Every structure is written in C-alpha cells, then in structure tokens.
Amino acid sequence: YLYAKFNSHKKAVNFASYFKTRFCRILVSAIKITQHSQDRVFRFVPLQDFTASSDIDWSTPIPEIDKQLYAKYGITEAEQKFIESMIKPME
C-alpha cells in the first residue's frame, strides 16, 4: 500500500489520477519485480504539483493526462508507443 497525506480532497484525487497514468506505471514497473511496493520502486517517478496551478490539467481523462506528461518530459513518439504497448490503460 502507498500512503500519502493531502490537505484537500482535490489533491488526493489528482494524485490518484497520476498513479493511473501509463507514464507513472511504466516508471514503477522499471524497478518493481514483486507484489511488494517498497518506497524505492517510486524513485523514478517525478513528483508533481497536484494543485489547480499545476502545469498538468488533472481534470482531463487519464489518456489526456498521459499526453501532457509525455510532452512535459519530452517522451518521443517511439517511447510513447513502447509505453502504450507495455502498459494497459487504467480508468
């Protein structure tokens, strides 16, 4: 289980959306080899701003959030295709 504390419901919902993205899940899968989720499996996952002033619009559908994250981190089309071939969508 992952535990995180937020001072607003909206930030918690945005955080949950982030963890549903293929972007986040491919980075976790690069290290995670068992069912256990020790904190080290999240070391490649960049922290995000989950507030309304974020550069990511967390209110959009998960595939759109992925596109924003790909653009933010300069993920190439080939890399996007690889990620999408390896990680199933999660809504």
C-alpha positions in Angstrom: 0.0 0.0 0.0 1.1 3.6 -0.7 0.3 6.2 1.9 0.2 9.9 1.2 -1.4 12.7 3.1 -3.1 15.7 1.4 -4.7 18.8 2.7 -7.5 18.7 0.2 -9.7 16.1 -1.5 -8.9 17.5 -4.9 -5.2 17.0 -4.5 -5.8 13.4 -3.4 -8.0 12.8 -6.5 -5.3 14.3 -8.7 -2.7 12.1 -7.1 -4.8 9.0 -7.8 -5.2 10.1 -11.4 -1.4 10.4 -11.7 -0.9 6.8 -10.4 -3.4 5.6 -13.1 -1.3 7.0 -15.9 0.8 4.8 -18.1 3.6 7.3 -17.7 3.7 6.7 -13.9 3.1 3.0 -14.1 5.9 2.3 -16.6 8.4 4.1 -14.3 7.3 2.0 -11.4 7.5 -1.2 -13.4 11.1 -0.4 -14.3 12.0 -1.3 -10.7 9.1 -3.3 -9.3 9.6 -7.0 -9.6 7.4 -8.3 -6.9 4.0 -7.6 -5.4 5.6 -5.6 -2.6 5.8 -1.9 -3.1 8.7 -0.6 -1.1 9.4 3.1 -1.4 12.4 2.5 -3.7 10.1 1.4 -6.5 8.9 5.0 -6.8 12.3 6.6 -7.2 12.0 7.2 -11.0 8.5 8.7 -10.6 8.8 12.5 -10.7 6.9 14.5 -8.1 4.0 16.6 -9.4 2.1 19.6 -8.4 -1.5 18.4 -7.7 -2.9 21.9 -7.2 -5.1 23.9 -9.5 -1.9 25.9 -10.6 -0.2 22.7 -11.9 1.1 22.6 -15.4 -0.9 19.4 -15.8 -4.7 19.6 -16.1 -5.6 16.8 -13.8 -9.3 17.2 -14.6 -8.9 15.6 -18.0 -9.2 11.9 -18.8 -6.2 9.7 -17.9 -5.1 9.3 -21.6 -5.0 13.1 -21.9 -3.0 13.4 -18.7 -0.6 10.9 -20.2 -0.2 13.1 -23.3 0.5 16.1 -21.1 3.1 14.1 -19.1 4.7 12.9 -22.3 5.0 16.4 -23.6 6.3 17.7 -20.2 9.1 15.2 -20.1 9.9 15.1 -23.8 8.8 11.5 -24.4 9.3 10.7 -28.1 6.6 9.0 -30.2 8.6 5.8 -30.3 8.8 5.8 -26.5 5.1 6.6 -26.2 4.3 3.6 -28.5 6.6 1.4 -26.3 4.9 2.5 -23.1 1.4 2.0 -24.6 2.4 -1.5 -25.8 3.6 -2.5 -22.4 1.1 -0.9 -20.0 -2.6 -1.4 -20.3 -4.9 1.6 -19.9 -6.5 2.1 -16.5 -9.5 4.2 -16.0 
